[in-house]
Every structure is written in structure tokens, then in C-alpha cells.
Amino acid sequence: MPFPDTNPSLAKALAQRGYADPTSVQSAVLTPEADGRDLLVSAQTGSGKTVAFGLALAGGILGEAASMPATHAPLVLVIAPTRELALQVHAELTWLYEFTGARILSCVGGMDARREARLLAGGCHFVVGTPGRLKDHIERGNLRLDELEAVVLDEADEMLDLGFREELEFILSTAPASRRTLLFSATIARDIAALARTYQQNALRIDTVAANQPHADIEYRAVRVAGHELEAALVNILRAQDSRALVFCATRDTVRTLHANLVARGFTAAALSGELSQAERNAALSALRDGRAQVCIATDVAARGLDLPDLDLVIHADLPTNKATFLHRSGRTGRAGRKGVSVLLVPPARRRRAELLLREANAQAVWVDPPTPEDIRAKDEIRLLNNPQLQETPGEIELELGQKLLARSSPEIIAAAFVKLAQAHLPRAANVTILPPEAQRPTRAPHTGKASHGPVSEGTWFRVALGRKQNADPRWLVPLICKAGGVSKQEIGAIRIFERETKFEIAAHAASAFANAANAQTEARIEPAAPPSSPSRARTQFSERGDFKTKAAPKPYAPKPGGKLSEQQRRRQNKASRH
């Protein structure tokens, strides 16, 4: 359906941008029922919320006029959770109100507050900002709200999650009681509903999100990855997809490390985290938007609310902590009717966590292996053969040079040189381990309360040159084994610690992949071994629950000087006599 009747100046801007039909949230806020009322709106990311509230406000601040009225104080205040989102909203409103003469200012942390104060003193129609910076300008008298007609809270759930409740309550309490309040949120949780009841009047509830439904335009994939090959799998996914990507990490340190490693491999990459200055963050986003960067590595906080129009791929290098974060991350792609792909990197130890996350999000994911170098070479071949330049009619200069090349070399040599030049800039694919399908793993036996003497099924023994002489301990040996061979704790059976080495058992279904992975790593030398012929002085077993059981040889009950036993020795002696 076409856009409902709207202001001619805004209609012109929409047509210029190619907006023919409104999204569901845009249609909902433009109904007669919503006209002039407070709105409580839940909508998916990428659904066109900024244009929606921009259109919804036009009737009150423009009416039928073609241009905005003169004003010294802002008519509309838009509050966003992050600097990036505030600047993004500022850009959207700027083109939407381009032909109205509207003056739109941004006030965000990390920018020059004195410059913002000077611009505010000159008058404006819209102010878009972050809660902390807006509160500061209000308290300093730089931002007047006495002429305010509407307040918009964009991504309200994000603002509460980030701890901005106090700032929001201050701003809303300072604004005129007669204003409209438009509250937009991905979900209407209890705290959002409470905020709406306090600061909205007779609000119209608009819900365009189906309960517990993931984004319909996103394909979800879960990639089985060996624990020590997360970066290698990421590299191969980026190479195979060959599209603009956003990679999410849990910490700033991981962002920094991964960004450096990808750049070293030949990727054009940008980093986005809270430790960067606003200028650096803006530069990273600009590089991704204009194609100078193929991939952006970011933390959750830094990437909140981002709108990257041509983003086709989201990769969760670190698993999201909850359903909301997962859906929010994934929602950076598949926007405005485009298709997108959301990829989870899942090592064996995180398999069950990933399955639970997907189930909670009601997302149907396809479980796949990471692309191999052979897979990538096949994709590179297809892309090369379909190169548009091979279909174009060459110009006279190109034909002349081509004939000179043919006079000097055979077509085969020229073609080979073309292939070499076309692929020279491509990062090298990494070697990856293909793990056995999860379905082939044996089911875990119910826990009996006793320690297991090995894996569920008969396993294969390996050795590592770390023993009691090196203070070997299961508490750090098991993580080392898991990392080295890409296995989970449940796939480790009995562990025997000797003087100069440790032998351990790996479940039969995982032994082959474990051996390949362990052979490729350099942290500790691990190799196949014969089963131990006799138990060590201290036998350490790994239970089905992942608990360690250590059974040490009993100490001799030597009497204390004078022939008397200690209380502890008497208890041990009595216990031994009962057995």
C-alpha cells in the first residue's frame, strides 16, 4: 500500500529516497487513531522506526505548511541510547525534513559541548541526543524545553539496560506536561511499561512484533568449530561469504586482538568499541558504510542501534549472553526487506548453550561445518568466472593492449596471469578441523553419584608430557586438553597423572578429530599413547558431570611421640578397621 497522505515536503523527500510503500510500523503510526496521541510502540530493528516517528510528528509541528515555523527553542526532542544511534537518527531526520527548512541538531557525548551550546543558542526545531549529554545541557540552561511539543524515546529498552533511568526521568519531568511522548522499543518489558504509565497519557499501544518470533528475513546458521580454531573458522566464513560483515565479541580486548589479526591476514577491517574516541568510532562506521572496510569487529554496547544498510552477514564470535542480545545482534542484518545471515560460532563445549539460546529465541538454525580451503577455492572460481568485467565490451585501448599481449604470450599464460592478479588481494583461507556431527555422540548416562572410570564408550588414550614434576593438576589440564583438541569435558574420560607425563582418555567418536587438532597446535605436545598398565599414586578420574575425583593412597598412621594417636589418626584407623 502507498504512504497515507502526508505533508507535501515530506512526501517529496520520501519519493526522492525511493520509499514507495510504508513498513508495518510506519502504517500503524499514521492511522487516524494514532493522530496526536502518545504512542507506545514495539517494533523490530530495521523496521523503519525513525521514519515512522518523523512522519507521526509532522502533523503537529508542520500541519499543512511546506516549511517549518521560526522558533528559538526546539519543538521535538529525540533521545537515543548511544552516540552512534543518535547520529544515525539525526541523519535520517535530516533527509526526511530536507525540504521543510528544519534545523536539526545533535548533542552527544564525545563531541564538543561548547560548540553544541552555541548551536542551541541559535535556535533549532529538532534536538537528537544521548540522555547524559541532554541532561547536562538542560541543567546548564543551554537547552530550553518550554516550547517542546514532542519527546521521542528511541530504543527505550536499550537506554534502561544501559542505566539511563535517572537521566530519562529527569528529562521527562522537565518537559512540558502538554507534550506528546512517543516511546519506541524492541520489546515492552515490565520496566518499559512502568515508564510509559508514569510519563504518557492515554497512550496508544502499537505492537508490530509477533511474540517470540525471530526476524523473518534472517537465515540462522550454527557452525561447529574446534575450540582452538575460532579465528580460523571466522576467516573462512568471511572469505566464503565475501560480503560486508559485522562480528560481535564479548570484550574490548577480544575486539582489539581480532581486529589486528584480521588486518594482518589481509582483510580490510574496522574496530568498534567503547574505548575508542567518537571520531574513531565515526571513522569505523563510515569505512564500513562506504565499502572501504569489509568487516567491522564490535562489542555489544558499541553496536547498539546501528543501521548498516548493506550489511549481509552478522557473526557471533562470542556467544550472546541471552536471547535479547542474540536477536539484537542478528537484527543488524536483514533490514528494510533485505535478506541477511546470522552465524553462531559454536565450539563443542558451548553446544548445549547455543541450542538453548536458539530455542529461547525460537530461531531455526542450520548446523553446518566451517568452510574448508577447498570450499573457498570453489567459490572463488565461480566468482571469477562470473566477473562482470568478462561480460563487458572492451574499449579500443583495452583491445589494442590485449592484442599486444597475445602477440607476446599464449592465451593460457595470459589467462593464468589474470587469475593471479584477480586473486592476489584475497586473504588466504585457514585450515580447519571438521568435527563429527553432534548426532553421532553417545547419550550421557544418568548420574549415579559415583565417579566415572572413563567415558561413556570405550575411548582412545593420549599422553602429554606434563606430570607431577610439573605440578600437573586436573583443574588446568582439562581446559588445556579441551582447547588443544576441540573437545568438551564430557568427551574426556579417565586421567592418570604420572611423574613426568599424564595419560588421558578421549571418547571414541571424538578421538580422530582430537588427534588432528592436537597435532596442529603448539601449546603442548599431545600424542597417542598405550593405556596405562598400572594406576598412579594418585588416580584422577573425570566424572560424567565434569567433577574431579582424586583418590590418594592413605597415609600411615604413625603414633605421635609418647605412643598416643591424634584424634584425626584415631578416626582414620577406626574407618580403616570397618573396611
PyMOL commands that set and color helices and strands:
alter all, ss='L'
color gray80, all
select helices_A, chain A and resi 8-16+24-29+32-34+49-61+83-96+98-100+113-121+131-139+156-161+165-174+190-199+227-241+252-265+278-289+323-330+348-360+373-385+388-390+396-408+411-423+438-440+468-470+474-485+489-491+508-520+567-578
alter helices_A, ss='H'
color red, helices_A
select strands_A, chain A and resi 39-42+76-79+104-107+126-129+150-153+180-185+204-207+218-224+245-249+269-272+295-299+313-316+340-346+365-368+459-464+492-497+502-507+526-528+538-542+548-552
alter strands_A, ss='S'
color yellow, strands_A
deselect
rebuild
show_as cartoon
